[in-house]
């Protein structure tokens, strides 16, 4: 697809694609429109009717597509296969339907998946009255969903493409090495707290344990919720094989509390409730000190990501006020890292 292609042209091409995939003689797409969000992917909503459709009713779908001419760090084919595997194993994720792995249809790889209605804006979850019940139950639901993710067997579902630690390398060492390499390239001035955090992490690397499918960006802001709580886990762009406690530590990272610091789990719950729910579904005991390691790593990781985003702006690659403003948040993570490291010495 050429940049600037009209929605009518997109619709016609998708109708032809779905007809080929399903063998249907008649395919009709209605309500095609671009959705907000999707910093690295284009997201469109649409309703599809075709001969032989499930229940004879229009399918409410979402199109996820790479921007034409701009590939990302992740693969739509791999994301499609991971979602397919997760859905098959009972993880609350959208059902995927069709994959356009090449550029022949829309000029960039894409796939079509179930549209799950609901809310994604964290501020509404944390503050709005209609979501009071969701605030009460979602910590447990997030713990249960994380356990389901970690039970997905990559070998069973052909997910051998997932990044994983090298032979003899622990997940903790692998991730610390990866982000230190990024930091060394990015840093244009001294960051003593970042250096201290790397030293602390290397001195407290957890021993190698279970290596499982890790979501990689498991947090408030990457889920769909309703008044009753969690509906779907989104944004499967950073999965890898790693320590299951990495997802729990990232969920507890301060940035994903969105100002509600009294509740460490996404601004809505306590760590103990998260751990109990995870243990109930996984059958495995959560080691709080291992989660603490990954929470400290998560704050370091977010600080480096903020530096990376600001560098994109400063280098003139993308003129964005949002990217420019993210640079200041590195100092917030440094403050949190100091507090967490000090607490670790006192406990």
N, C-alpha and C positions, 0 to 999 in steps of 0.2 A: 504494500500500500504506500502510495506517495504521501508525503506530508501535506496536510491540508485537504485530504480526501473528505468528502462530505459524509454525514451520517447515513444518507440514502445509499451511497456507494458501499459503505461498510455493511449496512443491512443486507444489500443484495449479495455481497460476497459471502457473508455468513450464512445466508439461506442456502446458497449453492453448496457450501462446505457441509452443513448439517445434512442436507439431502444425500450427499455422497457418503457420509458417515453412517447414516441410518437406513439408507435405501428407500426413504420416503419419497413419494411423488409430489407431495405438497408440504412446503415449509413456510411458515409465516412468522415474522418477527415484528413485535409491536413494542412501543415504549422505549426504544433504544435511546439512551442518554448517558453522557459522561458524568461520573460520580466525583464528588470532591475527594481530596486525599490522594494517596498513592504517590508518594514522593519519587519513587524509583520505577513504578509501574503505572500504566494507564488502567483505569478501572471503569467499566461501563455496565449499566444495568439494562436488562432486556427481558421480554417474555416471549417464549418460543412455543408455537403450536406446530405439530406435524403428524402425519399419519402414523398411528401406532404409539403415540406418546403415552407415558404412564398415566393411567386413569382417564385418558382422553382430555385432560385439562392442560392449559398452557403451563409450561415450566418457567418459574421465576429464576432467572440465571444472572450470573455475573461473568463478564469477560475480563480476564487479566492478561495484559499484553505488554511486551517491551515497547517503549517508544520507538517508532521507526528510525533506523539508523543509529540507535543508541542501545547497544547491548548492556546488560548489567553484570554484576558479579555473580548472580545466581542464574540458574537455568530453569526455564518454564517447564521443560520436560521433567526435570528432576523434582521440581515442586509438585507437579501433577502426580508423579508416582508416589511421592511421600504422602500427599493428601489421600490418595487412593488407599494406601496401606493403613494409614491412621484411621480412616473411616471404617475399613473392614474390621479393625480391631476394637471398635467401639469408642474411639476418641471423639469428643464433640467437635467435629470439623465439618465443613460443607462437603457434600458429595460432589465428586468431579464427574464430568460427562465426556467431553471430547477435547483432544489435544491437537493443536496445529503446531507441530514441532519445527516446521521450517517457515520461510518467508513467502511462500507461494500464494497464500490466501490474503494475508493482511500486511505483508511487508515486514513482519516481525513475528517471532514465536508468540503463541498465546494458548490459553485453554479456557474452557467454559465450565463453570461450577454452579452449584446450587446457591441461590441468594437467600441468606438467612437474615430475616428482618430483625431490627433491634438497634441499640445504641452502642456507640464506641467511645464517646467523649468522656474521659475520666472525670472531669469536673462535675458532670451531671451525676455520675455514680456516687461521688464523694459528698455531694451537697444537696441534691434535689430530693424532695419528699417522696415522689413516686418510686424511688429506688431504695427506700429505707429497708425493705425486706431483703433486697439484693445485697446491701451492705452487710446485713446480718449473716447471710449464708454463703457468700461467695468465697470467703477464705477457705472454707472446707471444700467447696466445689473445685477451686483451683488446685488444692492439694490432691484431690481425687483424679482430676484430669491429668495432672503431671504424672501421677503413677501410671495411668493408662498409656500415656505417651512412651514412658520408659519401658513398658512391657512389649511394645511393637518389636518383632523380630526382623531386623533388616535382611537377614539371609533368606527367610521365608518369602519376603516380598521383593527380592532382587534389588535391594538398595545398596549394592556394593560400591557405588560411586561416592558414598558419604565420606567426607574427610575424617581421618582418624589419627591418633597419635602414632608415631613411628615405633618400630620394634623396640621393646624395652623401655619406652618412654611413657611416663604417666600422663593422664589427661591434664593435671594441674601444670606440670612442667611444660607441656605442649602449648597450652593457651598463654601462659606467662611469656614464653619465648616469642610467640607470634605477636603479641601486643608490644613487647619491648622492641621488636624490630620495627614496628610501625612508629612507635614513639621516637626512636633514634633518628628516623628519617624526618619526622615532623618538627621536632623540637628546635626552635630557633633561639631560645633563651633557657637559662637554668630553671629547673623546677625541682627544688630540693625535696618537696613532699612526694612527688612522683618517684624520685630516686629511692626515698625511704620506703615507699610502698612496695616497689620491686624487691628491695632487700628483704622486707618482712615476708613477702610471699614466698621467696626462695627459701627462707629459713623455716617456713611452716608448710611446705608442700605436703598435702595428705598422701598417705601411701596409696599405691595403685589398688583399685578395687574393681567393682563392676564397671564395664564400659557399655553404654547403652545409647539408643537414639536420644539425643538432646535437641530440644526445640531451638535453643540458641538465642531467642529473643522473647522469652516467656514472661509477660508482664501486663499490668493494667495499661490499657491503650492498644493492646494487640488482641483484644477479645471483643466479642459481641455479647451484650447482656440485655436483659429485660427486667421488669419489676420483680420477677421470680428468681433472677440470678443469671448465672453463666449460660449462654446459648452456644457459643462457638469460639474456638481458638483460631486466630488468624495469623497471617504474615509468616509463612514457613519459608523464609528466604535464607536462613542461617543455620539449618540443622547440621549436625555432625555427630560422630561417635565420641562420647565423653563421659564424664562423671555425672550421674543423675542429680547430684546435689548442686551442680552448676545452675540448673533452672531454678531451683528454690532460692539460691543465693541472689540470682539476678532479680527475681520477683521481689526480694526484700531490699533491693538497692534504693537508696534514698530518693533518687530522681523520679522513681515511679510511684511515690506517695503524693505527688502533686500538691505539696504544701501541707498535707495532713500528717505531720511527723509523729503524732501521738500513736499512730497505728503503723507498725513497721512493714506489714504485708500490704503493699499497694495503697496505704492510707486507710484500709478498711478492717484489718484484723491483726491478731497476734501470731507470732511465730509458732507457739505451742499448738494452736488450733490447726495451723497449716500442717505441722508435722504429724499430728494425730490422724488427720484425714489421709495424708499420704501413706502412713504406715498401715492404715486400715485396708486400703486397696492393694498396696504393693506387697504387704506381708513382710516388709523389711524395715528394720529400725533406722530412724534418722539420727545421724550423729551431729549434734548441734555445732561442734567445733569445725566439722567439715563444711557445714553450711556457712559458718562465720568466715572461713577462708574464701569461699566463693562470693560472699557478700562484699568482702574487702576487695577482691578481684573485680567484682562488678562495678564498684565505684571508681576504681582505677581505669577500667575499660571505658566507662562512660566519659571520664575526663579526657581520655585520649581521643575518643570519638568526637568530642566537642572541639578539641584542637584540630582534628582532621577536617571537620566541617568548616571551621573558621578559616583554615588554610585554603580551602577551595575558593572562598570569597576573596581572601587577601591576594591570592595568585591571579585573580581576574578570570578564573574559569567559569564562575557563575555568580552573577550579581544578585544577591539575595539578602535582604535585611535579616531574615531568619537565620541564615548561615552565619552572618556576621555577629549576630547577638549570641549565638551559641558559644562563641569563644570565651565569653566572660564566665560561663558556667564551669569551666575548668577549675576556677578558684573555689567554687562551691564544693566540688568533689574533693579538692585538696583539704578543705576544712573538715569534711566528713571523714576522710581517710585518717587525719590526725586523731580525731575522736575515737574512731574504731580501733586504731592501733593502740592508743592509750588504754582503752577499755580492755583490750586483749591482755595487756600486761598486768592489769589489776585483777582479772578474773582467774 
